């Protein structure tokens, strides 16, 4: 891909997603992952997203770690320890075209869960936390969009935004690092890596000012719209290749 195409399909969605994640705790996977998969393919796209999520979560967690709910982190990660290997197995066994469809549909499910946060009410308690962790780990390893399931659990526990942001970063950091250890880093050109990391840094820098100026409802609607379009594009590409 040319640098211009990389900037449009990789850089722009990642910068938007990173900005939203710094503001709300989630965003990079929902906005960026569908476009990464569409542009780079399901395996490299998801692995690249895992790598960038690891960097972004680390940067945000360094700034916000004091408010982390570590008990919730432990519960979710216990479930994710089961979900991530299962997701990696699916990625390794399915051919590319069906995997594109699966990844796109999983991304749409993630978007749907974000639209219906009240669904998190059924996730209360230890069993709900473990189930959320399993689902988040599986979806993150296959589609890079485990964040909404973490969000659903946070809503069910009534975790305020200031505490949810670092709590989500701690969980997603561990999940994404585990996924990378299982699957390995993608073999991509230097331009793609540079654009990806630059977009992440830009998003972190913009996240603070944006969180003070942007209406949260407007920001969430924008995130969901872009994520849904990207997920649909991934499904269409998979169906065409089939």
VMD Tcl script that draws the C-alpha trace (Angstrom):
set ca {
  {0.00 0.00 0.00}
  {1.11 3.55 -0.67}
  {1.86 5.88 2.26}
  {-1.30 7.87 1.46}
  {-3.49 4.76 1.62}
  {-1.82 3.67 4.87}
  {-2.42 7.11 6.38}
  {-6.11 7.08 5.41}
  {-6.99 3.46 6.24}
  {-4.65 3.02 9.21}
  {-3.58 6.39 10.60}
  {-6.88 8.27 10.67}
  {-9.02 5.53 12.33}
  {-6.25 4.78 14.84}
  {-5.80 8.43 15.82}
  {-9.56 8.82 16.32}
  {-9.78 5.58 18.28}
  {-6.80 6.43 20.49}
  {-8.28 9.84 21.26}
  {-11.57 8.24 22.30}
  {-9.81 5.59 24.36}
  {-7.85 8.20 26.29}
  {-11.13 10.00 26.94}
  {-13.50 7.12 27.72}
  {-11.35 4.01 28.32}
  {-12.35 2.37 25.01}
  {-12.18 3.28 21.34}
  {-9.06 2.07 19.54}
  {-10.32 -1.46 18.92}
  {-13.85 -0.47 17.93}
  {-12.75 2.26 15.54}
  {-9.38 0.98 14.35}
  {-9.61 -2.82 14.30}
  {-12.19 -3.18 11.49}
  {-10.15 -0.88 9.25}
  {-6.89 -2.67 10.10}
  {-8.45 -6.01 9.18}
  {-9.89 -4.60 5.96}
  {-6.55 -3.06 4.98}
  {-4.07 -5.67 6.22}
  {-6.05 -8.92 6.34}
  {-7.48 -10.69 9.39}
  {-4.29 -12.15 10.86}
  {-1.91 -9.21 10.37}
  {-4.67 -6.66 11.03}
  {-5.66 -8.15 14.38}
  {-2.06 -8.76 15.47}
  {-1.11 -5.20 14.52}
  {-4.09 -3.98 16.53}
  {-2.94 -6.08 19.50}
  {0.50 -4.46 19.34}
  {-0.87 -0.93 19.11}
  {-3.39 -1.58 21.90}
  {-0.53 -2.70 24.13}
  {1.32 0.55 23.54}
  {-1.78 2.71 23.97}
  {-2.95 0.95 27.14}
  {0.51 1.39 28.66}
  {0.57 5.12 27.89}
  {-2.92 5.72 29.30}
  {-2.35 3.50 32.35}
  {0.82 5.40 33.26}
  {-1.27 8.57 33.43}
  {-4.29 7.15 35.29}
  {-3.20 4.03 37.27}
  {-4.01 5.44 40.75}
  {-7.78 4.92 40.26}
  {-7.53 1.33 38.99}
  {-9.95 -1.29 40.45}
  {-7.46 -4.12 40.78}
  {-10.00 -6.67 42.08}
  {-12.04 -6.26 38.89}
  {-8.84 -6.50 36.82}
  {-7.96 -9.83 38.42}
  {-11.41 -11.30 37.87}
  {-11.57 -10.32 34.21}
  {-8.04 -11.55 33.52}
  {-8.80 -14.93 35.06}
  {-11.52 -15.37 32.44}
  {-9.40 -13.91 29.65}
  {-6.71 -16.53 30.36}
  {-9.18 -19.05 28.92}
  {-10.64 -16.86 26.15}
  {-7.41 -15.70 24.48}
  {-6.01 -19.17 23.63}
  {-9.41 -20.21 22.28}
  {-9.49 -17.15 20.04}
  {-5.93 -17.72 18.85}
  {-6.86 -21.30 17.93}
  {-9.73 -20.05 15.78}
  {-7.42 -17.59 14.01}
  {-4.92 -20.37 13.28}
  {-7.46 -22.85 11.89}
  {-9.93 -20.84 9.78}
  {-9.03 -19.82 6.19}
  {-8.81 -16.11 5.44}
  {-12.17 -15.46 3.74}
  {-14.37 -17.07 6.44}
  {-12.19 -15.47 9.09}
  {-12.83 -12.04 7.58}
  {-16.57 -12.66 7.90}
  {-16.20 -13.93 11.47}
  {-13.99 -11.01 12.51}
  {-16.35 -8.48 10.97}
  {-19.39 -10.03 12.64}
  {-17.62 -10.15 16.00}
  {-16.79 -6.47 15.59}
  {-20.47 -5.77 14.92}
  {-21.37 -7.69 18.07}
  {-18.92 -5.54 19.99}
  {-20.51 -2.39 18.60}
  {-23.96 -3.72 19.47}
  {-22.93 -4.36 23.07}
  {-21.69 -0.79 23.29}
  {-25.04 0.49 22.05}
  {-26.88 -1.55 24.68}
  {-24.88 -0.99 27.87}
  {-27.83 -2.07 30.02}
  {-26.99 -5.63 28.96}
  {-24.15 -5.43 31.46}
  {-26.70 -5.82 34.27}
  {-26.62 -9.60 33.76}
  {-22.85 -9.67 34.31}
  {-22.79 -8.87 38.02}
  {-20.96 -11.06 40.48}
  {-17.97 -13.38 40.20}
  {-19.49 -15.56 37.47}
  {-20.38 -12.50 35.41}
  {-16.84 -11.15 35.72}
  {-15.30 -14.47 34.68}
  {-17.72 -14.82 31.76}
  {-16.94 -11.27 30.65}
  {-13.23 -12.03 30.78}
  {-13.58 -15.22 28.71}
  {-15.65 -13.43 26.08}
  {-13.38 -10.38 26.02}
  {-10.26 -12.51 25.62}
  {-11.80 -14.63 22.84}
  {-13.15 -11.67 20.88}
  {-9.97 -9.67 21.34}
  {-7.77 -12.49 20.04}
  {-9.98 -13.07 16.99}
  {-11.26 -9.59 16.17}
  {-9.39 -7.17 18.42}
  {-12.62 -5.80 19.93}
  {-12.77 -7.13 23.48}
  {-13.27 -3.69 25.03}
  {-17.08 -3.55 24.91}
  {-17.30 -6.70 27.02}
  {-15.02 -5.12 29.60}
  {-17.24 -2.05 29.43}
  {-20.37 -4.13 29.98}
  {-18.87 -5.57 33.16}
  {-17.79 -2.11 34.34}
  {-21.32 -0.80 33.85}
  {-22.80 -3.73 35.74}
  {-20.49 -2.94 38.67}
  {-21.28 0.79 38.43}
  {-17.60 1.71 38.08}
  {-17.30 5.46 37.50}
  {-15.45 6.69 34.40}
  {-12.36 7.90 36.30}
  {-11.82 4.38 37.66}
  {-13.00 2.54 34.56}
  {-10.40 4.13 32.26}
  {-7.33 2.67 34.06}
  {-9.16 -0.57 34.95}
  {-9.96 -1.21 31.30}
  {-6.40 -0.36 30.25}
  {-4.92 -2.86 32.73}
  {-7.19 -5.65 31.46}
  {-6.75 -4.84 27.77}
  {-2.97 -4.49 28.17}
  {-2.67 -8.01 29.61}
  {-5.07 -9.48 27.04}
  {-3.30 -7.90 24.08}
  {0.17 -8.85 25.30}
  {-1.00 -12.44 25.76}
  {-2.47 -12.47 22.25}
  {0.85 -11.24 20.85}
  {2.78 -13.93 22.72}
  {0.48 -16.59 21.29}
  {0.31 -15.29 17.71}
  {3.49 -13.23 17.32}
  {4.05 -9.84 15.71}
  {2.76 -9.29 12.16}
  {5.20 -8.96 9.25}
  {4.42 -5.44 8.06}
  {6.37 -2.67 6.35}
  {8.12 0.07 8.28}
  {5.69 2.69 6.98}
  {2.72 0.90 8.52}
  {4.42 0.65 11.91}
  {5.50 4.30 11.89}
  {2.01 5.50 10.92}
  {0.43 3.29 13.58}
  {2.64 4.45 16.44}
  {2.40 8.10 15.35}
  {-1.40 7.84 15.33}
  {-1.39 6.36 18.84}
  {0.81 9.14 20.21}
  {-1.35 11.77 18.53}
  {-4.48 10.25 20.04}
  {-3.00 10.27 23.55}
  {-1.95 13.91 23.18}
  {-5.40 14.94 21.90}
  {-7.36 12.84 24.39}
  {-7.01 15.21 27.34}
  {-8.23 18.39 25.60}
  {-10.91 16.48 23.72}
  {-12.30 14.99 26.94}
  {-12.87 18.51 28.25}
  {-14.48 19.89 25.09}
  {-16.27 17.07 23.30}
  {-19.79 16.12 24.31}
  {-19.49 12.46 25.44}
  {-22.70 11.51 23.64}
  {-21.45 12.99 20.36}
  {-18.09 11.30 20.70}
  {-19.65 7.91 21.38}
  {-22.01 8.20 18.41}
  {-19.10 9.08 16.13}
  {-17.09 6.12 17.39}
  {-19.96 3.70 16.88}
  {-20.71 4.97 13.37}
  {-17.11 4.60 12.19}
  {-16.72 1.20 13.85}
  {-19.95 -0.14 12.32}
  {-18.92 0.98 8.83}
  {-15.50 -0.60 9.21}
  {-16.95 -3.88 10.48}
  {-19.45 -4.02 7.63}
  {-16.65 -3.39 5.13}
  {-14.73 -6.33 6.59}
  {-17.73 -8.64 6.30}
  {-18.32 -7.58 2.69}
  {-14.68 -8.20 1.78}
  {-14.85 -11.69 3.29}
  {-18.07 -12.50 1.42}
  {-16.57 -11.30 -1.85}
  {-13.46 -13.49 -1.36}
  {-15.68 -16.47 -0.57}
}
mol new
graphics top color blue
foreach p $ca { graphics top sphere $p radius 0.5 }
foreach p [lrange $ca 0 end-1] q [lrange $ca 1 end] { graphics top cylinder $p $q radius 0.2 }
display resetview
